[in-house]
Amino acid sequence: METNLKEHQHFVIFKPYGYLSQFTNNDISKHKKKLLGELYNFPENIMAIGRLDEKSEGLLFLTTDGNMSELVRSSQFEKEYFVQVDGNITFKAIEELQNGVEIGIHGTKYITNNCRVYKLNENPDFPNRGKKIRDDRHGPTSWISITLTEGKFRQIRKMTATVGFPTLRLVRIRIGAHQINSMKIGEVKTLTSFQK
């Protein structure tokens, strides 16, 4: 007896700066925005898991399986980000980020969970972004690693701003055991499983 059920498909992508983490656009104000479907011939019913905002880059899972989406977005999967911030970040600011800071989520105050944060000794070797970050003459910047098990709306940008070091560039480098490694911006790979 034949079945009409198809196996689900999963992908990982290095989302470029300037793209929305979606495939259809019903918002008239965003009609000229770039969508993920422009990067690859994805199957129908594909969805992004744990979106990255338009200005953020890096690792993004895509799947046709809604149940898998819930699992990956849960606290079982760590998400690690390399974040370029404005200024030479202090130990005090890093400690505050680790211990949780108060941010606003849809008009409500929220204290972020404890997380792992450290300053990178060397700048990561990412490809240049499509839009220049800013002129180096405007002062120093720092790169930090932040590892979360939650993902509120624009959480990292709000966190670094709260401690006085606004985010200039945000790149997700890891979800669970999956790392960005040598992927190129816009590259898409097929996944056979999601590993915590």
Residue, then its C-alpha position, 0 to 999 in steps of 0.5 A: m500500500e502506497t503512502n502520500l507522506k513525504e519525508h521531511q527536509h532539513f537545511v542549514i544556511f549562513k543567512p546573509y545580512g539584509y535578508l528576512s528569515q522568511f519566505t513570503n512577505n505579506d507586509i506591504s511596508k516590506h515588499k522590497k525586502k530580500l527573502l530566504g527563497e531568493l538564495y536556494n530552491f527550497p521545498e514547499n512548506i519550508m520554515a525558518i527555526g529561530r529567526l535571525d533579524e534582518k541585520s543579523e547573520g549566521l547559522l539558521f536551520l530550515t525545516t518542513d517539520g513543525n515539530m522539529s522547529e519546536l525542539v530546536r527553539s527549546s532550551q535543549f539547544e544552545k545558540e552561540y553568537f559572536v557579537q561585535v560591540d561598540g567600545n572596548i567592553t569591560f569585565k563588569a559588562i561581561e559579568e552583568l551579561q552573564n548574570g542576566v540583565e533587564i530588557g524590554i519584551h513587547g512592553t514588559k520588563y524581562i530578566t534574561n537567563n544566566c548565559r556564557v559570555y567571554k571576550l574574544n582574543e582575536n577578531p573572527d575571520f568572517p567574510n566582509r558584510g555587504k554593508k560596512i559596519r562603520d569607520d574605524r576612526h570612530g573608536p575601538t570595538s570588541w568581539i564577544s561570544i554569547t551562548l544562550t538557551e533562550g531567544k527573545f525578540r532582538q535579545i542580544r542587541k537589547m542585552t549589549a545596549t543595556v550594559g552600554f556596548p551597543t551591537l554593531r555586528l551579530v553572527r550566530i556561529r552555532i546551534g547545538a552541535h552544528q557550527i558555521n565553520s567555513m560556510k560562505i555567506g548565503e551557502v545552504k547545506t542539507l541536514t540529515s538530523f539536528q544534534k544537540 
